[in-house]
Amino acid sequence: MNSQLSTPPRVLITGGANGIGAAIAQRCRIDGYEPVILDRAGEDAIHCDLSNVESTQKALKVALEGGPITRLVNNVGAVFPNAISDQTVEEFEAAMALNVRSAFLCIQALLPCMRDAGLGRIVSISSRAALGKELRSAYATSKAGLQGLTRTVALEEGRHGITANAIGPGPIATELFVNANPEDSSQTQAILSSVPVGRVGTPDEVAHAVAYLLDDRSGFVTGQTHYVCGGMTVGATHG
């Protein structure tokens, strides 16, 4: 972070009211940033539907009225689990709208601030599933799309001091994950056995990786996907 700035740098976080997003927002506060949250819920959030273009653009306008924003975390996302044979067009389009299009809109809206400052940090939360996972055709496609967007933005905006990177979490112990995967269930044990470190990750561990990429001093890291997955991506083709 740049300690020479008179006001805290502002960080826009989509889906920052719960789970991994909330952990990222809290870490940003600890690191001296001012989180600006776009979400459907949350007392401190600018409420909007990030799957809707008009709602997202309106919320972005409100966010920017509070001052320039030079850091962005594209965190919002939904899974839409289904086999490719049963995945509906509506589910596929919903995954792309929320998981990818919202990131596209946020990047476009914040680029002028970043270019003016000569510094920008964009971090998009992808997933280990981008490498392929059963029952995740829409989700995996959208998260792989985020990685393609990340690489392209890195190439186009590097000359302006703007970096773009992605984080690929593996199984993370959010409230949603814990409720869906009881500790004593066979499904949970199967997940644990597929993780080399023998446990699921925590939202704080994802937030720690994000914090590194948001830092001023990470300006030579761009266009990369950093997997926070307990080693699941090492030589693995499933999980």
Secondary structure as the mmCIF struct_conf table of DSSP 4:
data_model
#
loop_
_struct_conf.conf_type_id
_struct_conf.id
_struct_conf.beg_label_comp_id
_struct_conf.beg_label_asym_id
_struct_conf.beg_label_seq_id
_struct_conf.end_label_comp_id
_struct_conf.end_label_asym_id
_struct_conf.end_label_seq_id
TURN_TY1_P TURN_TY1_P1 SER A 3 GLN A 4
BEND BEND1 SER A 6 THR A 7
HELX_LH_PP_P HELX_LH_PP_P1 PRO A 8 PRO A 9
STRN STRN1 ARG A 10 THR A 14
TURN_TY1_P TURN_TY1_P2 GLY A 15 GLY A 15
BEND BEND2 ALA A 17 ASN A 18
HELX_RH_AL_P HELX_RH_AL_P1 GLY A 19 ILE A 30
TURN_TY1_P TURN_TY1_P3 ASP A 31 GLY A 32
STRN STRN2 GLU A 34 ASP A 39
BEND BEND3 ARG A 40 ALA A 41
TURN_TY1_P TURN_TY1_P4 GLU A 43 ASP A 44
BEND BEND4 ALA A 45 ALA A 45
STRN STRN3 ILE A 46 HIS A 47
TURN_TY1_P TURN_TY1_P5 LEU A 50 SER A 51
BEND BEND5 ASN A 52 ASN A 52
HELX_RH_AL_P HELX_RH_AL_P2 VAL A 53 GLU A 65
TURN_TY1_P TURN_TY1_P6 GLY A 66 GLY A 66
STRN STRN4 ARG A 71 ASN A 74
STRN STRN5 ASN A 82 ASN A 82
TURN_TY1_P TURN_TY1_P7 ILE A 84 ASP A 86
HELX_RH_AL_P HELX_RH_AL_P3 VAL A 89 MET A 96
HELX_RH_PI_P HELX_RH_PI_P1 ALA A 97 ARG A 101
HELX_RH_AL_P HELX_RH_AL_P4 SER A 102 ALA A 117
TURN_TY1_P TURN_TY1_P8 GLY A 118 GLY A 118
STRN STRN6 GLY A 120 ILE A 125
HELX_RH_3T_P HELX_RH_3T_P1 ARG A 128 LEU A 131
TURN_TY1_P TURN_TY1_P9 GLU A 134 LEU A 135
STRN STRN7 ARG A 136 ARG A 136
HELX_RH_AL_P HELX_RH_AL_P5 SER A 137 GLU A 157
HELX_RH_3T_P HELX_RH_3T_P2 GLY A 158 HIS A 160
TURN_TY1_P TURN_TY1_P10 GLY A 161 GLY A 161
STRN STRN8 ILE A 162 PRO A 169
BEND BEND6 PRO A 171 PRO A 171
STRN STRN9 ILE A 172 ILE A 172
HELX_RH_AL_P HELX_RH_AL_P6 GLU A 175 ALA A 180
BEND BEND7 ASN A 181 ASN A 181
TURN_TY1_P TURN_TY1_P11 GLU A 183 ASP A 184
BEND BEND8 SER A 185 SER A 185
HELX_RH_AL_P HELX_RH_AL_P7 SER A 186 SER A 193
TURN_TY1_P TURN_TY1_P12 SER A 194 SER A 194
BEND BEND9 VAL A 195 VAL A 195
TURN_TY1_P TURN_TY1_P13 PRO A 196 VAL A 197
BEND BEND10 GLY A 198 ARG A 199
STRN STRN10 GLY A 201 GLY A 201
HELX_RH_AL_P HELX_RH_AL_P8 PRO A 203 LEU A 214
BEND BEND11 ASP A 215 ASP A 215
HELX_RH_3T_P HELX_RH_3T_P3 ASP A 216 SER A 218
TURN_TY1_P TURN_TY1_P14 GLY A 219 PHE A 220
BEND BEND12 GLY A 223 GLY A 223
STRN STRN11 THR A 225 VAL A 228
BEND BEND13 CYS A 229 CYS A 229
TURN_TY1_P TURN_TY1_P15 GLY A 230 THR A 233
BEND BEND14 VAL A 234 GLY A 235
BEND BEND15 THR A 237 THR A 237
#
